[in-house]
Amino acid sequence: MGKIKSKYDLFRQKTRIIIHGSDTKAGRLFDLILLGIILLSLFLIIMETVEGFNAKYHSQLVFLEWTITIFFTIEYILRVISIEKPVKYIFSFYGIIDLIATLPMYLSFFFPRTSILIVVRALRLLRLFKIINHPHFTRQSTQLKEAINASRGKIIVFIYFVLICTIIIGSIMYIIEGKESGFTSIPVSIYWTIVTLTTVGYGDIAPQTPLGQIVASLVMILGYGIIAVPTGIITAEFAKRNINTNSDTFKTQCTSCGTAIQNSEALFCHHCGAKLNETVS
């Protein structure tokens, strides 16, 4: 005869299903509520920096922020008590992010009116990656991560090439323009080169001589190619892996719940029991 669970064990089990079970109705509802609160927190962060709005609705903003803080505090405690290994969760990446989500208003007692609280509160946005954990998004993010890793060598070589070009062009512009045109040193000239190569063009420094303007024009044209190269490398690798995945896909995912199916001969999903289709689009 199985051991009868205590009320606390049942509470932990139900809490785990709601908080961690994104494939359940209660879990999806909880994720939607959490998403709404995170977006509300972002709105509060933005509007608090608007002086007129903050002066008019300061008390309401403080009340809402305390409400959000209490919600995140309760949620963090429930997450800790609902899992089997709390210590592993507490020191994990998302565990630290969850803890940070609870801290801003408590930190305000020690650091009143400091801008560091805005940064801490903005870190709550990282929790969106935890909420968006649908198998479809997870698979796509995994493919993108693999594509970036596979392209890492090419990108490093490309960045090294761009760095060399930046130093050489900056040195040339320092010699051509000189201090009279604002190119007071090679580091300043390198800064101008980076701004120009990335097509940002702040305009705080600009070449004055005809030769310097010719070099600047060539740098601008070169900038378009430099921006496109790393994007093309990753896109090509991503497309290659996507094609390979699609060509090898046969009953790899349940269309009902999105669970990955390891056995290609399975007729039913081992997670939800739904009948599997012959192929997955």
Secondary structure, 3 states (H helix, E strand, C coil): CCCCCCHHHHHHHHHHHHHHCCCCHHHHHHHHHHHHHHHHHHHHHHHHCCHHHHHHHHHHHHHHHHHHHHHHHHHHHHHHHHCCCHHHHHCCHHHHHHHHHHCHHHHCCCCCCCCHHHHHHHHHHHHHHHHCCCHHHHHHHHHHHHHHHHCHHHHHHHHHHHHHHHHHHHHHHHHHHCHHHCCCCHHHHHHHHHHHHCCCCCCCCCCCCHHHHHHHHHHHHHHHHHHHHHHHHHHHHHHHHHHHHHHHCCCCECCCCCCECCCCCCCECCCCCCECCCCCC
